Amino acid sequence: MRDPLPKNQRRAMDLAGAALTAAREDEWKRAGRMLQRINDECGPDGMQRAMLAFCDTALTRSEITPGGPVRIAFKALDGDGRITGADEVPRPEIVWAGRMLGARAADDRATWDALIDALPDDPREVGRHVGAVLEVVVMTIRLAEQGGAS
């Protein structure tokens, strides 16, 4: 059977799997190298495919069915664990990443596309934002495994 994905997006999926595995093992430098390879080898379409794959993995692990109502909350994992609003998150790329995950969970293509369009022009900043998606996804998966997501 023919693969429905273009070759660059299939490659992005393979590299995204390696990046997610590395991140889940707290090997963030290795995960970063995988993200760089996605960018270098697969371009913007590959990066977007990787972010979709990251988000879909988090939703599956959290047993969230896309298309339902979504509420985004940010939880401080390194402090007292309280749930905060987006305005209290010190890293804007984390807020952006949470909104990306929320858009995917809501099956809201318009919001997803608007968030993609809102990315900065600086490639390093784009990398930080994509890395933040991976970071949010790993945190979401860990919370789900502890029984605290969804």
RATA-V859177 format. One record per pair of residues at least 24 apart in sequence whose C-alpha atoms are under 6 Angstrom apart, sorted by the first residue. I is the first residue (numbers start at 0). J is the second residue. D is the distance in whole Angstrom. If there is no record, write none. Layout:
I	J	D
I	J	D
This chain:
7	41	5
8	45	5
11	37	5
11	45	5
11	49	6
12	49	6
15	49	5
54	100	6
57	136	5
57	140	5
61	143	5
61	148	6
61	149	6
65	104	5
65	105	5
65	106	6
66	105	4
66	106	5
67	105	6
69	105	6
92	128	5
93	131	5
96	131	6
96	132	5
